Amino acid sequence: MPVQKVKGGYRYGTSGKVYKRREDAVKQGQAIHASKNKRGKRKK
């Protein structure tokens, strides 16, 4: 999901925390993707 400009700043995706700086929203997106990759490699 892309970073969206919303009232009060920027947000990654359609819901969640609103950041004042775009860079912070981008970091949030990177963390989400890293978490998804980590969960996908887990053995059951």
Beta strands, then each sheet from edge to edge (+ up, - down):
strand 1: 3-6
strand 2: 9-12
sheet 1: 1+ 2-
end
